[in-house]
């Protein structure tokens, strides 16, 4: 488990990246989005997790994730 800080607009992962970890938002907000359609799919708030598919499979990310504001996440390797 690693604590990481992200600045507003910073990409956590991109669509197509290896899904090798999942995240818990401590502070701030994360947007999951489809970069091909430039469409927001979800906004992840503090206390919520995302990217759990990494626990079950080592496939590719089907969405991208970026910080909507300065954000701190716990990064759990699968």
Backbone as a chain_set.jsonl record, in Angstrom:
{"seq": "XXXXXXXXXXXXXXXXXXXXXXXXXXXXXXXXXXXXXXXXXXXXXXXXXXXXXXXXXXXXXXXXXXXXXXXXXXXXXX", "coords": {"N": [[0.848, -1.166, 0.0], [0.581, 2.17, -0.884], [0.752, 5.617, -0.272], [-0.266, 8.252, -2.298], [0.005, 11.457, -3.804], [-1.859, 13.558, -5.961], [-1.993, 16.09, -8.398], [-4.424, 18.551, -9.399], [-5.984, 17.638, -12.394], [-4.07, 15.752, -13.034], [-3.23, 12.597, -14.428], [-4.095, 9.402, -13.271], [-4.203, 6.824, -14.266], [-4.357, 5.5, -17.612], [-6.741, 4.642, -20.16], [-6.401, 1.37, -21.332], [-3.993, 0.882, -20.038], [-2.149, -1.488, -17.991], [-4.033, -3.199, -15.55], [-3.118, -3.15, -12.538], [-3.471, -2.469, -9.915], [-5.551, -1.134, -7.239], [-7.474, 1.624, -5.884], [-7.996, 3.87, -3.101], [-9.718, 6.716, -2.28], [-8.56, 9.273, -0.314], [-8.58, 12.086, 0.171], [-9.993, 14.744, -1.783], [-11.123, 14.409, -5.233], [-11.784, 12.039, -7.819], [-12.086, 11.577, -11.294], [-13.522, 9.202, -13.376], [-13.238, 8.434, -16.724], [-14.123, 8.148, -20.227], [-11.808, 8.381, -22.592], [-11.969, 8.344, -25.37], [-14.487, 9.16, -26.032], [-14.586, 11.416, -24.59], [-16.07, 11.559, -22.213], [-17.433, 11.769, -18.996], [-17.698, 9.173, -16.644], [-17.939, 8.48, -13.971], [-17.661, 10.038, -10.735], [-15.421, 9.84, -8.163], [-15.522, 9.935, -4.743], [-14.094, 10.987, -1.519], [-13.245, 8.255, 0.63], [-14.194, 6.27, -0.963], [-13.573, 3.503, -3.199], [-11.838, 2.554, -6.244], [-11.096, 0.94, -9.4], [-11.022, -1.739, -8.806], [-11.111, -3.996, -10.41], [-8.608, -4.926, -10.857], [-7.983, -6.61, -8.805], [-9.226, -8.942, -9.452], [-8.556, -9.615, -12.059], [-5.886, -9.331, -14.431], [-6.253, -7.576, -16.552], [-6.567, -4.985, -19.097], [-7.048, -1.487, -18.387], [-10.305, -0.156, -18.7], [-11.189, 2.411, -18.671], [-10.089, 5.821, -18.169], [-8.477, 7.651, -15.482], [-8.52, 10.669, -13.644], [-7.391, 13.348, -11.529], [-9.704, 15.546, -10.144], [-9.28, 17.625, -8.529], [-6.706, 18.703, -6.231], [-5.565, 15.746, -4.824], [-5.43, 12.924, -2.601], [-4.598, 9.564, -2.6], [-4.797, 6.131, -1.583], [-2.868, 3.56, -2.8], [-3.185, 0.387, -3.824], [-1.465, -2.441, -4.592], [-2.233, -5.149, -6.749]], "CA": [[0.0, 0.0, 0.0], [1.367, 3.391, -1.037], [-0.023, 6.852, -0.325], [0.219, 9.115, -3.377], [-0.689, 12.726, -4.018], [-2.049, 13.91, -7.364], [-2.425, 17.463, -8.61], [-5.603, 18.721, -10.248], [-5.748, 17.345, -13.802], [-3.079, 14.679, -13.215], [-3.756, 11.289, -14.793], [-3.664, 8.287, -12.428], [-3.965, 5.782, -15.256], [-5.015, 5.728, -18.897], [-7.418, 3.516, -20.787], [-5.439, 0.488, -21.981], [-2.907, 0.534, -19.111], [-2.326, -2.711, -17.207], [-4.777, -3.019, -14.304], [-2.282, -3.844, -11.558], [-3.69, -1.911, -8.578], [-6.793, -0.393, -7.038], [-7.256, 2.876, -5.167], [-8.933, 4.423, -2.123], [-9.575, 8.171, -2.236], [-8.528, 9.83, 1.048], [-9.061, 13.463, 0.048], [-10.133, 15.164, -3.17], [-12.065, 13.673, -6.074], [-11.248, 11.433, -9.036], [-13.054, 11.36, -12.369], [-13.312, 8.105, -14.319], [-13.788, 8.925, -17.983], [-13.805, 7.48, -21.484], [-11.089, 9.394, -23.359], [-12.347, 8.329, -26.784], [-15.736, 9.928, -26.139], [-14.435, 12.564, -23.693], [-17.275, 11.486, -21.401], [-17.278, 11.356, -17.596], [-18.488, 7.994, -16.302], [-18.186, 8.521, -12.524], [-16.799, 10.853, -9.882], [-15.13, 9.068, -6.964], [-15.399, 10.834, -3.596], [-13.304, 10.443, -0.405], [-13.775, 7.071, 1.292], [-14.607, 5.291, -1.968], [-12.512, 2.823, -3.944], [-12.05, 2.352, -7.676], [-10.054, 0.132, -10.028], [-10.974, -3.059, -8.162], [-10.974, -5.099, -11.367], [-7.231, -5.411, -10.76], [-7.938, -7.687, -7.82], [-9.782, -10.154, -10.048], [-7.907, -9.949, -13.332], [-4.799, -8.432, -14.804], [-6.56, -7.043, -17.874], [-6.281, -3.571, -19.354], [-8.032, -0.515, -17.895], [-11.285, 0.195, -19.726], [-11.413, 3.847, -18.539], [-8.974, 6.603, -17.628], [-8.792, 8.311, -14.21], [-7.754, 11.894, -13.403], [-7.752, 14.112, -10.334], [-10.503, 16.745, -10.404], [-8.689, 18.634, -7.642], [-5.586, 18.071, -5.528], [-6.149, 14.522, -4.277], [-4.554, 11.913, -2.006], [-5.159, 8.217, -2.713], [-4.032, 4.952, -1.21], [-2.648, 2.762, -4.005], [-2.999, -1.002, -3.395], [-1.061, -3.326, -5.68], [-2.995, -6.405, -6.787]], "C": [[0.899, 1.236, 0.0], [0.42, 4.585, -1.037], [0.592, 7.748, -1.391], [-0.634, 10.361, -3.467], [-0.735, 13.018, -5.51], [-2.522, 15.354, -7.447], [-3.647, 17.484, -9.52], [-5.215, 18.502, -11.709], [-4.777, 16.213, -14.066], [-3.772, 13.348, -13.483], [-3.199, 10.222, -13.854], [-3.341, 7.081, -13.291], [-4.785, 6.096, -16.498], [-5.7, 4.456, -19.377], [-6.372, 2.696, -21.536], [-4.247, 0.121, -21.115], [-3.199, -0.799, -18.432], [-3.045, -2.377, -15.907], [-4.063, -3.802, -13.211], [-2.477, -3.35, -10.132], [-5.103, -1.352, -8.48], [-6.529, 0.719, -6.043], [-8.365, 3.162, -4.164], [-8.674, 5.921, -2.069], [-9.624, 8.622, -0.777], [-9.073, 11.247, 1.063], [-9.124, 13.819, -1.433], [-11.156, 14.324, -3.907], [-11.368, 13.211, -7.347], [-12.381, 11.265, -10.042], [-12.614, 10.165, -13.199], [-13.973, 8.533, -15.621], [-13.335, 8.074, -19.16], [-13.118, 8.507, -22.377], [-11.475, 9.442, -24.839], [-13.616, 9.134, -27.025], [-15.675, 11.223, -25.349], [-15.668, 12.702, -22.803], [-16.944, 11.026, -19.991], [-18.215, 10.188, -17.32], [-18.858, 8.015, -14.825], [-17.229, 9.505, -11.875], [-16.654, 10.109, -8.568], [-14.785, 10.039, -5.839], [-14.528, 10.198, -2.5], [-14.022, 9.277, 0.297], [-14.195, 5.978, 0.33], [-13.388, 4.703, -2.682], [-12.863, 2.779, -5.426], [-10.881, 1.545, -8.223], [-9.959, -1.272, -9.469], [-10.832, -4.217, -9.132], [-9.576, -5.7, -11.308], [-7.096, -6.557, -9.774], [-8.337, -9.011, -8.466], [-9.124, -10.566, -11.36], [-6.814, -8.931, -13.624], [-5.013, -7.9, -16.222], [-6.167, -5.58, -17.999], [-7.392, -2.7, -18.769], [-8.999, -0.173, -19.025], [-11.67, 1.672, -19.679], [-10.111, 4.511, -18.116], [-9.43, 7.265, -16.339], [-7.904, 9.538, -14.05], [-8.28, 12.588, -12.16], [-8.536, 15.355, -10.745], [-10.023, 17.93, -9.577], [-7.477, 17.975, -7.007], [-6.146, 16.933, -4.681], [-5.065, 13.639, -3.668], [-5.286, 10.578, -2.075], [-4.211, 7.198, -2.092], [-4.032, 4.04, -2.434], [-2.312, 1.343, -3.528], [-2.639, -1.857, -4.604], [-1.82, -4.638, -5.589], [-2.062, -7.597, -6.698]], "O": [[1.848, 1.334, 0.779], [-0.601, 4.568, -1.725], [1.8, 7.983, -1.402], [-1.843, 10.324, -3.234], [0.227, 12.76, -6.234], [-3.357, 15.786, -6.652], [-3.876, 16.562, -10.303], [-4.255, 19.091, -12.205], [-4.662, 15.753, -15.202], [-4.773, 13.016, -12.848], [-1.987, 10.136, -13.656], [-2.337, 6.401, -13.08], [-5.761, 6.845, -16.453], [-5.29, 3.344, -19.044], [-5.558, 3.243, -22.279], [-3.55, -0.85, -21.413], [-4.358, -1.196, -18.31], [-2.714, -1.397, -15.24], [-4.362, -4.974, -12.981], [-1.741, -3.754, -9.232], [-5.768, -1.124, -9.49], [-5.467, 0.753, -5.422], [-9.513, 2.755, -4.345], [-7.543, 6.351, -1.839], [-10.612, 8.381, -0.084], [-9.935, 11.574, 1.878], [-8.387, 13.256, -2.242], [-11.956, 13.616, -3.295], [-10.49, 13.889, -7.88], [-13.489, 10.863, -9.688], [-11.478, 10.111, -13.671], [-15.132, 8.947, -15.627], [-12.318, 7.382, -19.104], [-13.778, 9.42, -22.875], [-11.321, 10.479, -25.485], [-13.797, 9.718, -28.094], [-16.593, 12.04, -25.418], [-16.234, 13.785, -22.653], [-16.261, 10.02, -19.803], [-19.381, 10.209, -17.713], [-19.963, 7.615, -14.458], [-16.141, 9.773, -12.384], [-17.652, 9.78, -7.926], [-13.875, 10.859, -5.966], [-14.256, 8.999, -2.551], [-15.232, 9.314, 0.521], [-14.519, 4.87, 0.758], [-12.326, 5.321, -2.754], [-14.02, 2.943, -5.813], [-9.818, 1.468, -7.607], [-8.935, -1.936, -9.631], [-10.469, -5.319, -8.721], [-9.384, -6.861, -11.671], [-6.192, -7.384, -9.897], [-7.848, -10.071, -8.078], [-9.139, -11.742, -11.723], [-6.834, -7.81, -13.115], [-4.064, -7.789, -16.999], [-5.519, -5.015, -17.117], [-8.541, -3.132, -18.67], [-8.585, 0.069, -20.158], [-12.4, 2.144, -20.551], [-9.149, 3.836, -17.749], [-10.629, 7.429, -16.115], [-6.697, 9.477, -14.284], [-9.444, 12.442, -11.786], [-8.087, 16.125, -11.594], [-10.32, 19.084, -9.886], [-7.245, 16.787, -7.228], [-7.088, 17.129, -3.914], [-3.932, 13.606, -4.149], [-6.442, 10.469, -1.666], [-2.994, 7.379, -2.078], [-5.08, 3.784, -3.027], [-1.274, 1.126, -2.903], [-3.433, -1.979, -5.537], [-2.028, -5.176, -4.502], [-2.518, -8.74, -6.714]]}, "num_chains": 1, "name": "protein.A"}
